[in-house]
Amino acid sequence: MDTLLHKASGLINQEHDLIAELLAGRRSQNTRHAYERDLLDFFMVVAGEQPHPEIVKKFLDLSRYHAIALVLQYKSSLIDRGLKESTVNRRLAAIKALVNYARSLGLIDWSLADIKSEKVTPYRDTTGVSPDAFSLMLQVPDQETLKGLRDYAILRLLWDNVLRRAEISQTSVGDFDAAGRSLRIYGKGKGTQAQKITLSAKATEAIQQWLLMRGKTKAKEPLFIALDRANYGHRLTGTGIYKIVRLCAEKAGIEKLLSPHRIRHSGITAALEATGGDVRKVQKLSRHANINTLMIYDDNRANLQKEVTDILSLIV
């Protein structure tokens, strides 16, 4: 494959660090990191080198025919490696994004639109933990300590408002309105656009107690901070929230590998159960743009397939 790539004719200005420019234009840090890893894998496979301006130039200097052939060979190698469809599609998306960026700058006149993604069945696994199991997790943080108050408040937000860990991590003190029982969050795919959500009375009190023991704060400071000696006062990261969930789950005796997103699954499923499958109402809680996603949660919750199977078994 590298023979195709190294036949490039050298038409593109090498001063452009197109990958750096592409990554800088992505709002989501997770997307930037994913694209960076995926493009690294692509160029290591097709060229045997880490991506740098010259090797990117050689790829983009290929003809449309040779570029598509190269990427299709790369796609086949991903499938041969046994990677999941979603991973294959994400890596193709990173390459397409690079090509589209170069095209938007007028550096090339072709695209990879003809390369199709693999079919993926989304959100099949919506399992999490039961409300009773999560109640045990809530008992783990010691609310007589600063760390315990922080961890308890985070757990309440993960369950009561089914927030994503990034949404919790990105909030600042000024986003919290105790009197109005509300919190401004910056949701997935919303960029800098804030959305105000209503908090439960328990979550509101938990955040108040956390801020009270934490001491004087400014509006622009992170709502939740790291408390370890090395990072004290810095914004608590999504990884930090993940570790809190894992530790609380282990101490609560939950054997299932639990994550913040699993708690989100759990809360959504519990909400559907409590509302009798009212997907429209629960959509206001989960903030899913596509209601069909919630239908998958509801189908898994109700297990309609089992119901019909049992009916068929009684017919004959």
Secondary structure, DSSP 8 states (H G I E B T S, - for coil): -HHHHTT----S-TT--HHHHHHHT-S-HHHHHHHHHHHHHHHHHHHSS---HHHHHHHHTS-HHHHHHHHHHHHHHHHHTT--HHHHHHHHHHHHHHHHHHHHTTS-S---TTS------TT-------HHHHHHHHTSS-TTSHHHHHHHHHHHHHHHS---HHHHHT-BGGGEETTTTEEEE--TT-TT--EEEE--HHHHHHHHHHHHHH----TTSBSSB--STTTTTSB--HHHHHHHHHHHHHHTT--S---HHHHHHHHHHHHHHHTTS-HHHHHHHH--S-HHHHHHHHHHHHTHHHHHHHHHHHH-
